[in-house]
Amino acid sequence: MNITVNGSNKVFQDIFSVTDLLKTLQLPPETVVVELNTIIIQPDSYHSAKLVEGDQVEIIRFVGGG
C-alpha cells in the first residue's frame, strides 16, 4: 500500500490501521499524535482507523526536555 507519511511517500505491506503503522514504525502510540487525511485521530481509535491506498498521515512525536 502506498501512503504518505510526514510528506514522504512510503510503501507498506500488511498495514491496515494506524496501530499497524505505528508498530511498523516502532512508535509507541502514547508518544504520538496522528492526523489521517487532515483529521486528528484519538488514541483509543488508532486500531479502528483504517488506512487505504493514497492516505496522507502526519505523525507528531512528543519530545521531552527542559
C-alpha positions as CSV (number, residue, x, y, z in Angstrom):
1,M,0.0,0.0,0.0
2,N,1.3,3.5,-0.9
3,I,0.6,6.2,1.7
4,T,2.3,9.5,2.5
5,V,3.8,9.7,6.0
6,N,5.0,13.1,7.1
7,G,5.3,14.3,3.5
8,S,7.2,11.2,2.2
9,N,5.7,8.5,0.0
10,K,6.1,5.1,1.6
11,V,5.2,1.6,0.6
12,F,3.9,-0.8,3.3
13,Q,2.8,-4.4,3.3
14,D,0.2,-5.7,5.8
15,I,-0.7,-2.3,7.2
16,F,-4.4,-2.0,7.8
17,S,-4.8,0.5,10.6
18,V,-3.0,3.4,12.4
19,T,-2.0,0.9,15.1
20,D,-0.3,-1.3,12.5
21,L,1.5,1.7,11.0
22,L,2.8,2.8,14.4
23,K,4.0,-0.7,15.2
24,T,5.8,-0.9,11.9
25,L,7.5,2.4,12.5
26,Q,8.3,1.3,16.1
27,L,6.5,4.3,17.6
28,P,4.8,3.9,20.9
29,P,1.2,5.1,20.5
30,E,1.3,7.0,23.8
31,T,4.1,9.3,22.5
32,V,2.5,10.5,19.2
33,V,-0.4,12.4,17.8
34,V,-1.7,11.1,14.4
35,E,-3.5,13.0,11.8
36,L,-5.1,11.0,9.0
37,N,-6.2,13.0,5.9
38,T,-6.3,16.2,8.0
39,I,-8.3,14.7,10.8
40,I,-6.7,14.1,14.2
41,I,-7.3,10.5,15.4
42,Q,-7.9,9.9,19.0
43,P,-5.5,7.3,20.5
44,D,-8.3,5.0,21.5
45,S,-9.4,4.9,17.8
46,Y,-6.0,4.0,16.4
47,H,-7.0,0.4,16.0
48,S,-10.2,1.2,14.1
49,A,-8.7,4.0,11.9
50,K,-8.3,2.0,8.7
51,L,-5.7,3.0,6.1
52,V,-6.3,2.9,2.4
53,E,-4.2,3.5,-0.7
54,G,-3.2,7.1,-1.1
55,D,-3.9,8.2,2.5
56,Q,-1.9,11.0,4.0
57,V,-0.7,10.6,7.6
58,E,1.1,13.1,9.7
59,I,2.7,11.8,12.9
60,I,3.9,14.2,15.6
61,R,6.1,12.9,18.3
62,F,6.2,14.2,21.9
63,V,9.8,15.2,22.9
64,G,10.7,15.8,26.5
65,G,13.3,18.3,27.6
66,G,13.9,21.3,29.6
